[in-house]
Amino acid sequence: MRRSKRGGAVKPARPVILAGIDTGGTFTDLVAIADGQFLVHKVPSTPDDPARAVMAGLAEMLGAPEPSLLTYSSTVATNALLEGKGARVALFTNAGFEDLIEIGRQNRSELYALSPSRPVPLVSRAMRHGVAQRTLFDGSELKPFTRAELSRILSAARQSRAGAFAVCLLHSYANPNAEDAIARALEPLGGPVSVSHRISAEYREFERLSTTVVNAYVAPRMAAHLENLGRKLARTRLRVMQSNGQAVGLELARAEPVRTILSGPAAGVIGAASMAKTLGTDRFITFDMGGTSTDVSLFDRRARIRTLSYPNGYAVRTPVVDIHTVGAGGGSIARLDAGGSLRVGPESAGANPGPACYGRGTEATVTDADLVAGRLVATSFLGGKMAIYPERAEAAIGRLARAMKTDPARAARGVIRVVNANMERAIRVITVERGFDPRDFAMLAFGGAGPMHACELAMALGIRHVVLPRNPGLLCAWGALGAPLGREYSATVREPEPDFARVMRRAQPLLKRARVELVAEGVRADDIAEEVFADMRYRGQSYEIEVPVTRDFVARFHEAHRRTFGHAAPEAAVEVVNLRVRSRGAAVEAAPQPIAASRRGAAPVSKIETLAGERRLTVPVYSREHLAEGTRLRGPFIVVELSSTAYVAPEFAMRVDGFGNLHLEA
């Protein structure tokens, strides 16, 4: 230990360690930069207590020191919503509007379904309380609160025994005073209170109500998890990924967990975006296949953001990266339905018990099919650190094969074909159904299972260029590591005949709020980047188009309308309905590291019998760390590494770029 000039001991400086963690349904992925060194790790998730896997992974990867800064993407809020394990919520809304949460919009997502289903309301009828208050659209109060009414609200909340409270009143975006009065009245109870104008200050009461209820439903579970993690990482500055690809501090994540529901998939898209410069293209489809689900997104020079999503069927109006998710992952369970047809997913074996080959599960999954098909190398799973049991996979697939009256190889091939078809439909949703041709894009395949299925999926879609990044199973954690702190706020303004100066004046309060909060979290004011967007429409229309607010934003709206709907009306009156501001600090510097070139050809580390199409072939197995820049190979072959395994089909040739990315060309 060093000594100071006065003779006292000087404590050694704490090493600067930046880390990113993504907790998935099956594995928890970790990356870190410590003294310029890039570290990676992967451990099985612990769904009963996600923090346990986080702490175990950090200890194994770093040893004793805690990270200086940790950005965390989590599925805790997502799982609470998907599994129906959220809080008991009491809702306070205007008298006469208690059933709005159940009535909804009456939209039909499946237009021709004879028996459409809707999600069960997150608040039961007995827990919905009408209040005697009314605010008009212009913010004026038609019927103000009385002290007696506020006292009655507190009494009803106490008797409800609710674990969380949701408050949503009509037109609170124009005047929030009534909602704030209820929030103050509920303070003595100590439970989390979700207030609609703080979460989504926009008109359209159903979406605002639904978003507020979802936030209240997941808040206690997420808050408890983050408090637990914060205690265990007391010396670490902890940030949480939002669904829009930016990070927030712990306090905001606890108060508004609805903004984190798609944080893991969003981190994957942000990780892909950070690599765009090294890939040679900025137009690609992200294909993230993990253990429980597959997330796909279209990256066309920038990540696409949307403001309305429907996780598990519930309307949520918060900014999210435009991601489509299907229940197709390595742990997806394969079975025969009542008609004898093969189905794969959406049910998943998850991390517990996991696929049969993990040693605890018994049902056949996609991972078991990949192992039986020779696309997984048992001795190389997680770099050889996790035991895999091929005999259990063969037994599970064998039982499925007998039910299908076929042999195990054909059954495994059938499972792979069905799950590929599910994922192909997902990619067509974000491309063909939105006017894009998937053949115009490359495919960036990542996640633990993505590289195993990318080639066949690309062939089905006509995609001729597939990129497998370095550490593909850790790309979501990499995206979290590099995510900037950010804020995104919106407000309904209803500005008729808008001009640039007036619209920017209306945006100033939102910009100021975002700037103050970011500076309070340690962002330098000079590092803050700001963007303003407007939700615009022709007067009389029901729906808006988002355009960036520039001096020619009205002309850009007409062009966007023409591109979206096939026509425009430049002579018609235009209206700005909502304003949105997106402010962010500087991203963490986490540039991909170049790899060395070599004139020597790559040598396989082993061989394996693989099901390539309908044929059994003996193919070479290569180690990813031995593939130098400039290496070229022709399929079929297998590439193994810590975080994933890649299957390169016979129809593809591979080259390795200077950053270690594998480019597969059809």
Secondary structure, DSSP 8 states (H G I E B T S, - for coil): -EE-TTS-EE------EEEEEEE-SSEEEEEEEETTEEEEEEEE--TT-HHHHHHHHHHHHH-S---SEEEEE-SHHHHHHHTT----EEEEEETT-TTHHHHTT---SSTT-SS------SS-GGGEEEES-EE-TTS-EEE---HHHHHHHHHHHHHHT-SEEEE--TTTTT--HHHHHHHHHHGGG-S-EEEHHHH---S-HHHHHHHHHHHHHHHHHHHHHHHHHHHHTTTSEEEEE-TTS-EEEHHHHHH-GGGGTTHHHHHHHHHHHHHHHHHT-SEEEEEEE-SS-EEEEEEESSB-EES-B-GGG--B-S-EE-EEEES-STTEEEEE-TTS-EEEEEEE-TTTT--GGGTS--S-BHHHHHHHTT-S-GGGGGGGTS---HHHHHHHHHHHHHHHTS-HHHHHHHHHHHHHHHHHHHHHHHTGGGT--GGGSEEEEESSSHHHHHHHHHHHHT--EEEE-SSGGGHHHHHHHH--BEEEEEEEEEEES--HHHHHHHHHHHHHHHHHHHHHTT--GGG-EEEEEEEEEETT-S--EEEE--TTHHHHHHHHHHHHHS---TTS-EEEEEEEEEEE------------B-SS----SEEEEEEETTEEEEEEEEEGGG--BT-EEESSEEEE-SS-EEEE-TT-EEEE-TTS-EEEE-
